């Protein structure tokens, strides 16, 4: 019966009793604790039919074991806190004493009061420890250790474990990335053999793109704690905010020849908004964890490499809310056994090491309970002092685009931040903010550091090396109008009611006898347009600013608005109106019912300048060599946000595909070295026959190298004085880093008259940059519709002064017609981590209007 259950939860595998060179150790040997276990508590093998470490457990197997142990133990309770993109449940498993189980909500309320009121914890208040399993689905010991930890906490007997559970609440998040974990488990289990294979070149250890690290849309969830654009991250941040654990740990893996990393990272990489006292308490707690490793004779590392500057990691974000974040990274087997420089590594040993280290962390939290509670109280008291002394009182932000605004407010709500309506019109430094389109967020609130971390622009001068990005200011990423308010600028008269929700719906359009004009400003306007085209409705784009008669009177409309006439349509007027009502209500699009085709300014609605919008057929090139993150972001943008079908073909299979069925081919960043020698010629012919070729970052460089465009890479002139050159080897890393950009926000200037800029009202557009590639000007003066700012373009993060000067005025986007088609290149990632909503419209415009511009007949000598 158990084997049948397991086979329904995993792939069919050889029988557990078959001879094998790899015999998993019994659970008591893996845990290796000198305790007696309650025989009434089920082991993983008794529920799933497989021992821990015998296979990779799938998400469904984890859920089955959790439910079984919760049914058997009064120490364990389980809740579903969210679901993955694919609908798999994300569970919070709480283990503590039966008495604490009966008063969990009281414990949670008391825990929150430590920050809300800055009070001391009651003597009986337990310490809260959160363990997050499976952020990276391919790092399987991080989640396959979860059953071992749970079994130990639920089944161990004796006064020691009872005392620990009386004063500790352990919450395991199992698992946070079930879609990625399922991909990895399926791949590894699919190659399960009776005689385990240690050869690191074997397919079991060298799994196929897109691997299992990322979620369904290939996002790295360990970078999502701040932007929370993914449902898994929203679930994780919500539960972390709801409980504010004293300790929050992420369990990871790294290279097979590595040792074991224990937080914190290097002190010089610690973000200034994080607590130095928390860093020191981390080191204090490590004393007992280090002793655990020393006693076992195992080597480890701390305070190196994995810096905590980016605030969107699991090892940094909890530090913004008073927790002590922990990152565990151990060497990986990527299968059951694998040869390494240090001999053959076993998977059961790896999950055992993760489990024993997690238990050591729980014991350390228990031993430091009073210090952890005091830290939580002192952290928020200090945060209040920082807020009171900060000359910035808050921020005002807004947008006429209700789609972007709704998503931004949802992000702030996930972080449990206080946001207020703007009560009256407000002008700040020439920028107008209107009630209904603008909001206020005060800095003098409990989560001061988190507000700062999301909103501040921080130009870095004293640090050049970063493990991840150095700039991530959220209102810039969303391209919102926003400003910081100081002193008397943040007045009580402008502060309205607290925001408890925001509906992005616009008013439904009146019925027209002639047609409708749909504005293009909304982030979700492409979703509405595609729905219209897919229903057979014909739409035409208006290339200029117009003044048109509508049922609401004379209306001024921006470039890129869409005319949907009622005549000459294969779809009834009633169906068209219903689709446009849906666009207004679901997509936040403004739709106007027109009363005349004649305009008082600009093109008439039946004019010659309007051009038809074709329904796009998009091909996204994927596969080994392509960046999973870049490809996944574009897939997410088109499929998830815009509800557009996207064909995906691996680059190695592209040569055998019929490309004539696609109107657009997107080449995401990566190494395009698997497409075959004939592909450049094939793509060139496809473009000249009318296709639109879009490429980002490294793929744009490939397009240029293959001479599929006249674009050229800008040669950045960065003269270096002899004094700036390194005079010793120790300075090499810093010298190299000064010429690169690990991830910062740059200001660009867009030509708002260009079709690629339809929907933008402001010429200033923040963009996320990695690296220093940009496009050079050529003899086509209009080929660079988006350029980096002519002055210092850096808005937030780090870039050396030499690189900033060199990039000024160079191209961020290149666009030219080639035959009947177009080539459009992006130097940056236009939808970085799904939170750069501002530049995302450039990509959508390239898809819908990529052939609506022309090259000049005159050329210049640049």
C-alpha positions in Angstrom: 0.0 0.0 0.0 2.8 2.4 0.9 4.7 1.6 -2.3 1.5 2.3 -4.3 1.1 5.6 -2.6 4.7 6.6 -3.3 4.4 5.6 -6.9 1.4 7.8 -7.2 3.4 10.7 -5.8 6.7 10.1 -7.7 7.9 8.5 -10.8 8.0 4.7 -11.0 11.4 3.7 -9.6 13.2 0.4 -9.0 12.0 -1.4 -5.9 13.4 -0.2 -2.7 14.8 -3.6 -1.8 16.8 -3.9 -5.0 20.6 -4.3 -4.7 22.4 -0.9 -4.8 25.8 0.5 -4.2 24.0 3.3 -2.3 22.0 2.1 0.7 20.4 5.1 2.5 21.0 5.1 6.2 18.1 4.7 8.7 16.6 7.9 10.0 18.0 7.5 13.5 21.5 7.3 12.0 20.9 10.4 9.9 19.8 12.5 12.8 22.4 11.0 15.1 20.9 12.4 18.3 21.1 10.6 21.6 17.3 10.5 22.1 14.5 8.0 22.0 11.8 8.5 19.3 8.1 7.9 19.8 7.1 4.8 17.8 3.6 6.3 17.2 5.0 9.1 15.1 5.4 8.0 11.5 8.8 8.1 9.7 9.0 9.3 6.1 9.5 5.7 5.0 6.4 4.5 6.8 4.3 7.0 5.0 6.0 7.3 1.6 7.6 3.9 1.1 11.0 5.4 0.7 13.7 6.3 3.2 15.0 9.9 3.4 17.8 10.2 0.9 16.7 7.2 -1.2 15.0 9.4 -3.8 14.3 13.1 -4.2 10.9 13.6 -2.5 8.4 15.4 -4.7 6.2 18.3 -3.3 3.3 15.9 -3.2 5.3 13.5 -1.1 6.3 16.2 1.3 2.6 17.3 1.7 1.5 13.7 2.3 4.1 13.2 5.1 3.3 16.5 6.7 -0.4 15.7 6.8 0.4 12.3 8.3 2.6 13.6 11.0 0.2 16.4 11.9 -2.5 13.8 12.3 -0.3 11.7 14.6 1.3 14.4 16.8 -0.3 17.0 19.1 3.0 19.0 18.7 2.4 19.7 15.0 -0.2 21.8 13.1 -0.2 22.8 9.4 -1.8 25.6 7.3 -1.8 26.4 3.6 -0.3 29.9 3.3 -0.4 30.2 -0.5 0.0 28.4 -3.8 2.6 28.3 -6.6 1.9 29.4 -10.1 1.0 25.8 -10.9 -1.4 25.6 -8.0 0.7 23.5 -5.6 0.1 24.3 -1.9 2.7 26.1 0.2 2.5 24.8 3.8 3.5 26.4 7.1 4.2 23.6 9.5 4.2 24.7 13.1 5.9 22.5 15.8 5.9 23.4 19.4 4.5 22.1 22.7 0.8 21.0 22.9 0.2 23.9 25.3 1.6 26.4 22.9 -0.4 24.9 20.0 -3.5 25.7 21.9 -2.5 29.4 22.2 -0.7 30.1 18.9 -2.7 33.2 18.1 -2.0 34.7 21.5 1.7 34.0 21.0 1.6 35.7 17.6 -0.1 38.8 19.0 2.5 39.0 21.7 5.3 38.6 19.2 3.9 41.5 17.1 3.6 43.7 20.2 7.4 43.5 20.7 7.7 45.8 17.7 4.3 47.6 17.9 4.8 48.8 21.4 8.5 48.3 22.1 7.7 46.3 25.2 9.7 43.6 26.9 8.6 40.0 26.1 6.8 38.1 28.9 8.9 35.6 30.7 6.9 32.7 29.2 6.9 34.0 25.6 8.6 31.5 23.3 11.1 32.3 20.6 9.9 32.0 17.0 12.2 30.3 14.4 11.2 30.1 10.8 12.9 27.7 8.4 12.3 28.2 4.7 12.8 25.1 2.6 13.3 24.9 -1.1 13.7 28.5 -2.4 15.8 27.0 -5.1 14.2 23.8 -6.3 17.4 22.2 -7.5 19.0 22.5 -4.0 17.1 19.5 -2.8 18.8 18.8 0.5 17.3 22.2 1.6 13.8 20.7 1.3 14.4 16.9 1.8 15.9 17.8 5.2 12.4 19.1 6.2 10.9 15.6 7.0 14.0 14.8 9.2 13.7 18.1 11.2 9.9 17.6 11.5 10.2 14.0 12.6 12.9 14.9 15.2 10.8 17.7 16.7 7.6 15.7 16.7 8.9 12.3 17.9 11.9 13.0 20.1 11.3 12.2 23.8 12.7 13.5 27.0 12.9 16.5 29.2 15.3 18.3 26.9 13.1 18.4 23.8 10.0 19.2 26.0 11.8 22.2 27.5 12.9 23.4 24.0 9.3 23.1 22.6 7.8 24.9 25.6 10.0 27.9 24.8 10.2 27.6 21.0 7.8 27.8 18.1 9.3 26.3 14.9 7.7 27.1 11.6 8.8 25.2 8.6 7.8 26.6 5.2 7.5 23.5 3.0 8.1 24.2 0.3 8.3 27.7 -1.1 9.2 26.7 -4.7 7.2 23.5 -5.3 7.1 23.9 -9.1 10.9 24.1 -9.4 11.4 21.3 -6.9 9.0 19.1 -8.8 11.1 19.7 -12.0 14.3 18.7 -10.2 12.8 15.7 -8.5 11.3 14.4 -11.7 14.6 14.7 -13.5 16.7 13.1 -10.8 14.2 10.3 -10.0 13.8 9.7 -13.7 17.5 8.6 -13.8 17.4 6.6 -10.6 19.4 3.4 -11.0 19.8 0.2 -9.0 23.5 0.9 -9.0 23.9 4.6 -8.2 26.2 6.5 -10.5 28.8 8.9 -9.1 30.1 10.1 -12.4 29.5 13.9 -12.4 29.1 13.9 -16.2 26.2 11.5 -16.0 22.8 13.0 -17.0 21.5 12.6 -13.4 23.9 15.3 -12.3 23.8 17.4 -15.4 20.1 18.1 -15.8 18.4 19.9 -18.6 17.3 23.6 -19.1 15.5 25.3 -17.4 16.6 23.1 -14.5 14.8 23.3 -11.1 16.3 26.3 -9.4 13.6 28.7 -10.4 9.8 28.8 -10.2 7.3 28.1 -12.9 8.2 31.3 -14.8 11.9 30.8 -14.1 12.2 33.5 -11.4 14.8 33.2 -8.7 12.7 33.4 -5.6 15.6 34.3 -3.4 15.6 37.7 -5.2 11.9 38.3 -4.7 11.5 39.2 -1.1 11.3 43.0 -1.9 9.5 43.1 -5.3 7.1 40.1 -4.4 5.9 39.8 -8.0 5.5 36.0 -7.7 2.8 34.3 -5.7 5.3 32.1 -3.8 7.1 35.2 -2.6 3.9 36.9 -1.6 3.1 33.9 0.5 6.5 33.8 2.1 6.7 37.6 2.9 3.1 37.5 4.2 3.8 34.8 6.7 7.1 36.4 7.7 5.3 39.7 8.3 2.4 38.0 10.1 4.7 36.3 12.6 7.9 38.4 12.6 10.1 35.4 13.6 13.1 36.1 15.8 15.2 33.9 13.5 14.5 33.3 9.8 16.7 30.8 8.0 17.0 29.8 4.3 18.5 26.3 3.5 20.5 26.3 0.3 23.2 24.4 -1.6 26.3 25.5 -3.5 29.0 23.8 -5.5 29.9 20.1 -4.9 33.4 20.9 -3.8 32.4 23.6 -1.3 32.1 23.3 2.5 29.3 24.8 4.5 28.5 28.5 4.7 26.8 30.0 7.8 25.5 33.6 8.0 26.4 36.3 8.3 28.2 37.5 5.1 31.1 40.0 5.1 30.6 42.9 7.5 31.6 45.4 4.7 28.8 44.0 2.6 26.1 44.7 5.2 23.5 47.2 4.1 23.4 50.3 6.3 19.6 49.9 7.0 20.3 46.5 8.7 21.1 46.4 12.4 24.8 46.1 13.4 23.5 44.7 16.7 21.7 42.0 14.7 25.0 41.2 13.0 26.7 40.8 16.3 23.9 38.6 17.7 24.2 36.4 14.6 27.8 35.8 15.5 26.9 35.1 19.1 24.4 32.5 18.0 27.0 31.0 15.7 29.2 30.0 18.6 27.1 27.0 19.4 26.5 26.1 15.7 30.3 26.3 15.1 30.9 24.1 18.0 28.5 21.6 16.5 30.6 21.5 13.3 33.9 21.5 15.2 32.7 18.5 17.3 31.8 16.6 14.1 35.2 17.5 12.5 33.5 19.4 9.6 34.9 22.6 8.1 32.7 25.6 7.4 32.9 29.3 6.4 31.3 32.5 7.5 31.6 36.3 6.8 32.7 35.7 3.2 31.3 36.2 -0.3 27.5 36.2 0.3 27.0 39.8 1.2 23.7 41.1 2.5 23.6 44.5 0.7 20.7 43.7 -1.6 17.6 43.8 0.7 15.6 41.3 -1.3 17.3 38.1 -0.1 16.1 35.7 2.5 19.3 36.5 4.3 18.7 40.2 4.4 14.9 41.1 4.2 14.0 39.5 7.6 16.7 41.8 9.1 14.5 44.8 8.1 11.7 43.6 10.5 13.8 42.7 13.5 14.7 39.1 12.8 18.1 37.5 12.6 18.3 36.2 9.1 20.3 33.0 8.4 21.6 31.6 5.2 22.9 28.0 5.1 24.8 26.9 2.0 26.2 23.4 1.8 27.9 21.4 -0.9 25.5 19.7 -3.3 25.3 16.1 -4.7 22.7 17.0 -7.5 21.7 13.4 -7.3 22.3 10.5 -4.9 26.1 10.1 -5.1 28.7 12.1 -6.9 32.5 12.1 -7.3 34.1 15.3 -6.0 37.6 16.5 -5.3 37.1 15.2 -1.8 35.8 11.8 -2.6 32.3 10.5 -3.2 29.5 12.6 -1.6 26.3 11.0 -0.5 22.8 12.6 -0.7 21.6 11.1 2.6 24.7 12.7 4.3 23.7 16.0 2.9 20.2 16.1 4.0 21.3 14.8 7.4 23.8 17.7 7.7 21.2 20.2 6.8 18.8 18.8 9.3 21.3 18.6 12.1 22.5 22.2 11.4 18.9 23.4 11.5 18.3 21.7 14.8 21.5 23.3 16.1 20.1 26.7 15.0 16.8 26.0 16.8 18.8 25.0 19.9 20.9 28.2 19.7 17.7 30.3 19.3 16.4 28.6 22.4 19.6 29.3 24.4 19.5 32.9 23.2 15.8 33.4 23.7 16.1 36.5 26.0 18.7 38.1 23.7 16.5 37.6 20.7 13.4 39.1 22.3 15.4 42.0 23.5 16.8 42.6 20.1 13.4 42.6 18.5 12.2 45.2 21.1 15.4 47.3 20.7 15.3 47.1 16.9 11.9 48.7 16.6 12.7 51.3 19.3 15.8 52.2 17.3 13.8 52.3 14.1 11.4 54.8 15.7 14.4 57.0 16.7 15.8 56.8 13.2 12.5 57.8 11.7 12.1 60.8 14.1 15.6 62.1 13.2 15.3 61.5 9.5 14.8 64.9 7.7 12.6 63.0 5.2 9.1 62.6 6.5 7.6 60.5 3.8 7.0 60.0 0.1 4.3 61.0 -2.3 3.8 58.8 -5.4 1.3 58.4 -8.1 0.5 57.7 -11.7 -2.4 58.1 -14.2 -1.7 54.4 -15.1 -4.0 52.6 -12.7 -2.6 49.2 -13.6 0.9 50.0 -12.4 -0.4 51.9 -9.5 -2.6 48.9 -8.4 0.3 46.5 -8.6 2.5 48.9 -6.7 0.0 49.3 -3.9 -0.5 45.5 -3.7 3.3 45.2 -3.2 3.2 47.7 -0.3 0.2 45.8 1.2 2.1 42.6 1.1 4.8 44.3 3.2 2.2 45.4 5.7 3.1 49.1 5.2 0.9 52.1 6.1 -0.2 54.0 3.0 -2.6 56.9 2.9 -4.7 58.6 0.2 -3.8 62.1 -1.0 -6.5 64.3 0.4 -6.1 67.4 -1.8 -4.1 68.4 -4.9 -0.4 68.8 -4.2 2.5 70.2 -6.2 6.0 69.4 -5.3 8.9 71.0 -7.3 6.7 71.6 -10.3 5.2 68.1 -10.2 1.5 67.8 -9.8 -0.1 65.0 -7.7 -3.9 64.5 -7.8 -6.2 62.7 -5.3 -7.2 59.3 -6.7 -4.0 59.1 -8.7 -1.5 59.8 -5.8 -0.8 58.5 -2.4 1.4 59.1 0.7 3.6 56.8 2.7 5.0 58.1 5.9 8.5 57.2 7.1 7.4 57.6 10.8 5.8 54.2 10.9 6.8 51.0 12.6 8.6 49.6 9.5 10.7 52.6 8.8 13.6 50.7 7.5 11.5 48.7 5.0 9.9 51.9 3.7 13.4 53.4 3.3 14.7 50.3 1.6 11.9 50.3 -1.0 11.8 54.1 -1.7 15.2 55.6 -1.2 17.7 56.4 -3.9 21.1 55.5 -2.7 24.1 56.4 -4.9 26.9 54.2 -3.7 30.3 55.9 -3.3 32.2 53.7 -0.7 31.7 50.2 -2.1 32.3 48.7 -5.6 31.8 45.0 -5.2 28.3 43.5 -4.9 27.1 39.9 -4.9 23.8 41.0 -6.5 22.4 44.4 -7.5 23.3 47.7 -5.9 20.1 49.6 -6.8 16.4 48.6 -6.7 14.3 51.7 -5.9 10.8 50.5 -6.4 8.9 53.7 -7.5 11.6 54.3 -10.1 11.2 50.7 -11.3 7.5 51.2 -11.7 8.2 54.6 -13.4 5.9 56.4 -10.9 5.9 60.1 -10.3 7.3 60.3 -6.8 9.1 62.7 -4.4 10.4 62.7 -0.9 8.8 65.1 1.5 10.7 66.9 4.2 9.6 68.8 7.2 6.5 70.9 6.7 6.0 69.5 3.2 4.3 66.4 4.8 1.3 68.2 6.2 -1.7 66.7 7.9 -4.0 68.5 5.5 -2.8 66.4 2.6 -3.1 63.1 4.4 -6.3 61.3 3.7 -7.7 57.9 4.8 -5.5 54.8 5.1 -5.5 52.7 1.9 -7.1 49.3 2.4 -7.5 48.4 -1.2 -7.3 49.9 -4.7 -9.4 49.0 -7.7 -7.7 49.8 -11.0 -11.0 49.7 -13.0 -11.8 52.7 -15.1 -15.3 53.9 -15.9 -17.1 51.7 -18.6 -17.4 53.6 -21.9 -20.8 54.9 -23.2 -22.3 53.2 -26.3 -21.2 54.8 -29.5 -22.6 54.6 -33.0 -19.2 55.4 -34.7 -16.5 53.7 -32.6 -14.2 54.0 -29.6 -10.7 55.3 -28.9 -8.7 53.3 -26.3 -5.9 55.0 -24.6 -2.5 53.2 -24.5 -1.2 54.6 -21.2 -2.3 51.7 -19.0 0.3 48.9 -18.2 -2.4 46.4 -19.1 -3.5 48.1 -22.3 -1.7 45.4 -24.4 -3.7 42.7 -22.7 -6.9 44.5 -23.7 -5.7 45.0 -27.3 -4.7 41.4 -27.7 -8.1 40.3 -26.5 -9.7 42.5 -29.1 -7.5 41.3 -31.9 -8.0 37.6 -30.9 -11.7 38.2 -31.1 -11.4 39.4 -34.7 -11.8 43.1 -33.9 -9.8 45.4 -36.2 -7.8 48.2 -34.5 -5.8 51.1 -35.8 -3.1 53.1 -34.0 -3.2 56.9 -34.0 0.4 58.2 -34.4 -0.2 61.7 -33.2 -1.8 63.7 -30.4 -5.5 64.4 -31.2 -8.5 66.3 -29.9 -11.6 64.3 -30.5 -15.3 64.7 -29.8 -16.6 62.1 -27.3 -19.8 61.6 -25.3 -18.0 63.4 -22.5 -17.1 66.3 -24.7 -13.8 67.4 -26.4 -11.1 65.0 -25.2 -7.3 65.4 -25.6 -5.6 62.1 -26.4 -1.9 61.1 -26.5 0.0 59.3 -29.3 -0.6 55.6 -29.5 -4.3 55.7 -28.8 -6.2 53.1 -30.6 -9.2 53.6 -32.9 -11.8 50.8 -32.9 -14.4 51.7 -35.5 -17.8 49.9 -35.6 -18.1 49.8 -39.4 -16.1 47.3 -41.5 -15.8 44.9 -38.6 -16.5 41.2 -38.6 -17.6 41.5 -35.0 -20.9 43.0 -33.9 -21.1 46.4 -32.2 -22.5 44.8 -29.1 -19.6 42.4 -28.8 -17.1 45.2 -29.3 -18.7 47.3 -26.6 -18.6 44.4 -24.2 -14.9 43.8 -24.9 -14.2 47.5 -24.3 -16.2 47.5 -21.0 -14.0 44.5 -20.0 -10.9 46.5 -20.9 -11.9 49.3 -18.7 -13.0 47.2 -15.7 -10.3 44.5 -15.8 -7.3 46.2 -17.4 -7.7 49.8 -16.2 -7.8 51.2 -19.7 -9.6 54.4 -20.5 -12.0 54.0 -23.4 -13.9 56.9 -25.0 -17.0 56.7 -27.1 -16.6 59.0 -30.0 -19.3 61.1 -31.6 -17.4 62.2 -34.7 -14.6 60.9 -36.9 -13.5 64.6 -37.4 -10.9 65.9 -34.9 -10.1 69.5 -34.1 -6.4 68.6 -33.8 -4.3 65.8 -35.3 -5.4 62.9 -37.5 -9.0 62.4 -38.2 -10.1 59.0 -37.0 -10.5 57.7 -40.6 -7.2 59.4 -41.5 -4.3 58.1 -43.7 -1.8 58.3 -40.8 -3.5 55.6 -38.8 -2.1 52.1 -39.4 -3.6 48.7 -38.7 -2.4 46.7 -35.7 -1.7 43.0 -36.6 -2.3 40.2 -34.1 1.2 39.2 -33.1 2.4 35.6 -33.2 5.4 35.6 -30.9 8.3 33.1 -30.7 10.5 33.2 -27.6 13.8 31.5 -28.1 14.8 29.3 -25.1 17.0 26.4 -24.2 20.6 25.8 -23.0 22.7 28.9 -23.3 19.8 31.3 -22.8 19.4 33.1 -19.5 16.5 31.5 -17.6 15.8 34.7 -15.7 15.7 36.9 -18.8 13.6 34.4 -20.8 11.3 33.7 -17.9 10.6 37.4 -17.3 9.6 37.8 -21.0 7.4 34.7 -20.8 5.8 36.1 -17.6 5.2 39.5 -19.1 3.5 38.1 -22.2 1.7 35.1 -20.8 1.0 36.0 -17.2 0.5 39.7 -17.4 -0.8 40.2 -20.9 -2.5 36.8 -21.5 -0.8 36.4 -24.9 0.2 32.9 -26.2 3.9 32.5 -26.6 5.6 29.8 -28.6 8.9 28.7 -27.1 11.5 26.8 -29.1 15.0 25.8 -27.9 17.7 27.5 -29.8 19.2 24.1 -30.8 15.8 23.2 -32.5 15.3 26.5 -34.2 16.9 25.4 -37.5 14.1 22.8 -38.1 11.2 25.2 -37.2 8.9 26.9 -39.7 9.6 30.6 -38.8 7.1 31.9 -41.3 4.2 31.5 -38.9 5.7 34.0 -36.5 5.5 37.8 -36.7 8.0 38.4 -33.9 11.0 36.5 -32.7 12.5 37.4 -29.3 16.1 36.5 -28.4 16.6 36.9 -24.7 20.0 37.5 -23.2 22.4 34.5 -23.3 24.9 32.7 -25.5 23.4 32.0 -28.9 25.9 29.4 -29.9 23.6 26.4 -30.5 21.4 27.6 -33.4 23.5 26.4 -36.3 25.7 28.2 -38.8 22.8 28.9 -41.2 20.5 30.6 -38.6 21.9 34.2 -39.1 21.1 34.0 -42.9 17.6 32.5 -42.1 16.8 35.3 -39.6 18.0 37.9 -42.0 15.7 36.7 -44.7 12.8 36.4 -42.2 13.2 40.0 -41.1 13.4 41.3 -44.6 10.2 39.5 -45.4 8.4 41.4 -42.6 9.3 39.9 -39.3 10.3 41.8 -36.2 13.5 40.6 -34.5 13.8 41.7 -30.8 17.0 41.0 -28.8 18.1 41.9 -25.3 21.5 42.4 -23.8 23.9 39.6 -24.8 21.6 38.5 -27.6 21.6 42.0 -29.0 25.4 41.8 -29.2 25.0 38.5 -31.1 22.6 40.1 -33.6 25.2 42.9 -34.2 28.1 40.4 -34.5 26.1 38.4 -37.1 25.5 41.6 -39.1 21.8 41.3 -38.9 21.6 45.1 -38.2 23.6 48.2 -38.8 23.8 48.8 -35.0 27.2 49.1 -33.3 28.3 48.7 -29.7 29.4 52.0 -28.2 33.1 52.0 -27.4 33.2 53.4 -23.9 36.0 55.9 -23.5 37.2 55.5 -20.0 40.8 56.9 -19.9 42.5 55.8 -16.8 45.3 57.8 -15.2 48.3 55.8 -14.0 47.3 56.5 -10.4 44.0 54.7 -10.9 45.7 51.5 -12.0 46.2 48.8 -9.3 49.7 48.7 -7.8 49.2 45.3 -6.1 47.3 42.1 -6.7 45.1 42.6 -3.8 43.5 45.6 -5.6 42.6 43.6 -8.7 39.0 42.7 -7.8 38.1 46.3 -7.0 39.8 47.6 -10.1 37.8 45.2 -12.3 34.6 46.0 -10.5 35.0 49.7 -11.1 34.5 49.1 -14.8 31.3 47.0 -14.5 27.8 47.5 -13.3 26.4 44.7 -11.2 22.8 46.1 -11.2 21.9 49.8 -10.9 19.2 52.2 -12.0 20.0 54.6 -14.8 18.0 57.5 -16.2 17.2 57.2 -19.9 15.5 59.8 -22.1 13.0 58.6 -24.6 11.8 60.2 -27.8 8.1 60.4 -27.0 7.2 60.9 -30.7 8.6 57.5 -31.7 6.1 54.6 -32.0 8.2 52.6 -29.5 7.4 55.3 -27.0 3.6 55.2 -27.4 1.9 55.5 -24.0 4.7 57.4 -22.4 3.9 61.0 -21.3 7.2 61.7 -19.7 10.5 61.6 -21.5 12.4 60.4 -18.4 12.4 56.6 -18.0 14.4 54.8 -15.3 16.0 51.6 -16.5 17.9 48.7 -14.9 21.4 48.1 -16.0 23.8 45.2 -15.7 27.2 45.5 -17.5 28.2 48.4 -19.6 27.0 47.6 -23.1 25.3 50.4 -25.0 24.6 51.3 -28.6 26.6 53.8 -30.6 25.1 56.6 -32.7 25.5 56.1 -36.5 24.4 57.7 -39.6 20.7 57.2 -38.7 20.0 60.0 -36.3 16.7 58.4 -35.1 17.9 54.8 -34.6 18.3 55.4 -30.8 14.8 56.3 -29.5 16.0 55.7 -26.0 19.3 57.1 -24.7 21.1 57.3 -21.4 20.9 60.7 -19.8 23.2 63.3 -21.1 24.1 64.4 -17.6 25.1 61.9 -14.9 22.6 59.1 -15.6 23.0 57.1 -12.4 19.8 57.3 -10.2 20.4 54.6 -7.6 23.2 52.0 -7.0 26.8 51.9 -8.0 28.6 52.7 -11.2 32.0 54.4 -11.3 32.2 58.0 -12.5 34.2 56.8 -15.6 31.4 54.4 -16.7 28.7 57.0 -15.9 30.4 59.6 -18.1 31.1 57.1 -20.9 27.4 55.9 -21.0 26.0 59.4 -21.1 24.2 60.0 -24.4 24.7 56.4 -25.7 21.8 54.2 -26.8 19.7 52.1 -24.5 17.4 51.0 -27.4 18.2 50.6 -31.1 15.5 50.3 -33.8 15.8 50.2 -37.5 13.8 48.8 -40.5 15.3 46.0 -42.5 13.5 45.4 -45.7 9.8 44.9 -44.8 10.7 44.1 -41.2 12.5 45.5 -38.2 15.3 44.8 -35.8 14.9 46.2 -32.2 17.6 45.8 -29.7 17.6 46.5 -25.9 20.9 47.1 -24.0 19.1 46.4 -20.8 16.5 43.9 -19.4 13.2 45.8 -20.0 11.3 43.8 -17.4 13.9 43.1 -14.8 12.6 40.6 -12.2 9.1 41.6 -13.2 9.1 44.8 -11.2 10.6 47.2 -13.8 7.1 48.0 -15.1 8.2 51.3 -16.7 10.5 49.9 -19.4 8.1 46.9 -20.0 5.9 49.1 -22.2 8.9 49.4 -24.6 8.9 45.7 -25.1 5.1 45.6 -25.7 5.4 48.5 -28.1 8.1 46.6 -30.0 5.6 43.8 -30.3 2.5 45.8 -31.4 4.1 48.7 -33.2 7.5 47.3 -34.2 6.9 48.0 -37.9 5.1 51.3 -37.5 8.2 53.5 -37.9 10.5 54.1 -40.9 14.2 54.8 -41.4 15.1 58.4 -42.6 16.0 58.7 -46.2 18.7 61.2 -45.2 21.7 60.2 -43.3 24.2 62.0 -41.1 27.9 61.8 -40.6 28.0 61.1 -36.9 
